[in-house]
Amino acid sequence: LLHHEMNKGVAAARNTAFDRAQGKYFIYVDSDDWVEPNYLEELYNKAEEGNCDIVGCDLYSEFPNKTVIKEQPLKDNNLDCIRDMLAAKTNGWLWLKMIKRSLVIENDISWVDSINICEDVLFSVKCFYYAKKIGYLNKPLYHYSHNLGSYMNTLTNNKGAYQIVSAISEIEQFLLTKNQESLLDDMKMQKLHLKSRFLFKGDKEVRVKYLSLWPEANTRLCDFKTSKIRKTILYYSIKAPKYATFLLFVLYALKKMTGRNLFIK
């Protein structure tokens, strides 16, 4: 059993586990999730048949009262896969991907110890950049538990928000060093997704500090896929964060109580 004497965070844990790994491929499973009995077998066979560097699959989103199948397609072209992740069309979750260990070793990829949120997106972007062959199984093999008490759902305080911003910065710097500036435009949608998280899940300090971040992403607000209510709140919170956030949360509460649409169409 591998363990750290002190809790160093998920990134350090991933590095420790990877350093001890000896198999041809590696994959992760989060502690509160579960998988289909043929999860590893199916991914392994697909990887071997196509000599793939990365193979992914779909998932079951497990909510308390329902199960939803979510497709997470991977395209043949590695840069298209990165583009879809940055545009929030697919996720960078590692537990949906079996990755060839040699790809990581040969390209000196590792997890940044100080970044424990969005660390999988950062890692995935680097892996896909170097990947030559990518495979995809259009079938759900992983059960992702939407546990309200989970790590991802207890975000976002200032420490968590700072790590998210650091991960985005690391991705941007990586793409710039690889002369992939065109991919940065797709990242605007990912930034809007994160700003929405700061607003609706963050504490007051996070909302004040980070809602004005990444102004270049605000131009994509019309294309941002969320409810009209949330989009309106996000819009005005970005425009006037000191005053609008409180007012719009009041309007949101009034709509819930009265059922009347108090928001701009």
N, C-alpha and C positions, 0 to 999 in steps of 0.2 A: 504494500500500500504506500503510494507516494503521498507525502504531506509536507507542508511548510510549518516550521515552528511558530511563525506568525502569519496571519492572514495578509497576503500580499496582493490580493485582488485576482480577478479572472484572467487578466493578460499574463501575469507571472505564472499562474497555474497552467495555462495553455503552453507557455514556453517550457516549463518543467516537464510536462507530459510529452511534448513533442521531442524533447532532447532524449527521452528514454525510449521512444518508439523505435521499432525495428521493422515494421511491416512495409510492404510496397506502397500501401495507401494509408491515409488516416482520415478519421471522421470524429465528430463530437456529438454527444447527446446531452441536452440540458437535464438537470436533476429532477425537474418536476414534469418532464415530458415522457412519452413512451413511443415505441416504434412497432411496426408490423413485423411478424416473425421472419419475413423474407427481405427485410430492409437492406441488410448488408449484402446478402447474396445477389439480389437484383442489381444493386449499384456496382458491385464488384464485377459481375458478368458483363455488364454494359461497358465498364472501363476496359476490361480485357479484350472484348470483341472489337472495340474501336481504337484500342491503344490510346485512350483518352487521358489527358492530364487532369481534367475535372469532369465529374458527372454529378448531375443534380436531379431532383425529383419534386413532386408536388407534396402537399401536406393536408392534414385534417386540422382545422382550427377548432379546438375543443372549448366551447363556452359552457357555463353551468347548466343551461337549458337547451342547448342545441349543438350540432356538429356541422361545420361548413367546410366543403372541399375548396381549397384555393390552389390554383395552378401557378407555378413559378417557372415558366418556360425559359430555357437557355438557348440562345442562338448559336449558330456555328462559328460566327466571327467573334473573336475575343473582345474587340473594342465595342461591338454592339452590346455585348453582355454588360460591360462597364457602363455604357450609356444608359441602359435600362435600369441598372442599380442606382445611378446618380439621379435619374429622373423619377425615382421611386415607383417605377413600373414593376420591378421585382425587388426582392430583398437580398441583402448580403449575408444572411444568416449562414453560419458555417455548418450547422447541423442538418442542412439540406444538401450538403455537398461532400462527395468523397474526392479527395485530392491526392495526387501522386506525391509521395514524400520527397522524391528527388527534385521535383519542381521547386519546392521550398528551399531545399539545401543548396542546389546549384545557383539559385538567384539570391541567396542570403536574405530570405524573408523571415521576419520574426514579429512578434507582438510587442508593442511599445508598453513597457511595464506601467507607466503612469496613466495610461488610457484604458479604462475598464468599461466604458460605454461607447458604442459604435466601433469598438475595436475589431469586430468581425467584418464590418463593411470596409474598413481600412485594409485589413488583411486580404479580404476577397478581391478588392480592386488590384492589389499588387499581384496576386496569384493569376487572375484573369489576364493581366497585361502580358505575362510571360507564357501563358498557356498556348499551345499549338493546336491541340484537338480537344473539343468540348462535347460532352454527351448529355442527353436529357431523356429522362423517363417520364412520360406523360401519365403518371399514376401516383396517387397519394400513398406514401409509405411511412410518414412521420406524423405523430400526433402532438400538436403544439397546444399546451395548456394555457388558456387565458386566466391565469390565477391573479385575482385582484391584489393579493399580498406579495406578488413576486417582485423581484428586483427592478424589472423594467416598469412596473406600475407604481413604485414608490418614488419615482423621479418627480419633479426635478428640483433639487436645491442648487445652490450656487456651485458646490463642488461638482455635482453631476453635470450641470450645464457647461462648466468650464472644460470638462473632459470631452463633451460632445463637440464644442467649438474647436478644441485641440485636434480631435480626430479629423474634422473637416479641413482644418488648416494643413494637416499632414497629407491628406489626400490631394489637396490642391498643389502642394509643393512637389509631391511625387509626379503628378501629371505634367507639371511645368518642366521638371528635369527630363522628362521623356518626350518633350515637345508635343504634348497632346492638349494644347490650349483649347482646341475645339470642344473637348469634352467638358470644359468648365461651364459652358452655357447650359448643358443638361443638368448641371449641379444646382441650378437655381431652384428647381422643383424640390430637390432634397432639402435645400435650405429653408424653403417655405414650410415644408413638413415639420422641420425641427423648430422653426419659430412658432408654429401652431402648438407644438408640444410645450414650449416655454410658456406660452400664454395660458393654456388650459390645464397644464399639470404643474407648472412652476409656482414657486412662492413669489411673494411681492418683490423681493430682491432680484430674482431672476427676470421677472417681467420688466422691471425698470432698467436693468442692465443690458439685456440682450435683445429686446424687441426692435431696437434701432439698428441691430447688426445686419450685415449683408443687404444693404439697400438695393443692390442690383437685382436681388431676387424678387423684389416687389412688383416688377414688370410682368411677372408670370402669375400674378394672383388670380386673374380671370380664368386661367387654365387649371387652377388648383382644385383637386377633387375632394370636396368636403361639403357639408351641409350649407345651405344658404345662410343660416343663422351664424354658424361658426365663421364662414367667410366674411360676413359683414363685421363681426366682432374683430376679426383679425385685421381687416382693412382699416377700420377706424383706430384700432389700438396701435397700428404701425404709424398712422398719420399723426396721432396726438396721444402718445402713450400715457402722459401724466393725467389726462382728464377723461379720455374716452373709455378706457378699460372699465373703470368703475360704473360709468353710466350704462354701458352696453351690457354688462353683467346684470344690472338692474332690469333692463329691458328684456333680457333673456329670461329672467325669473318671472317677470310679468306675463310674458308670452306663455310660459309653462302654466301659470295659474289661470289665465283668462282664455287661452287658446287663440287669441288674436295675433295676427301677423303685424308686428311693430317694426319690421326690418325693411331696409331698402331692397328692392328687387334687382 
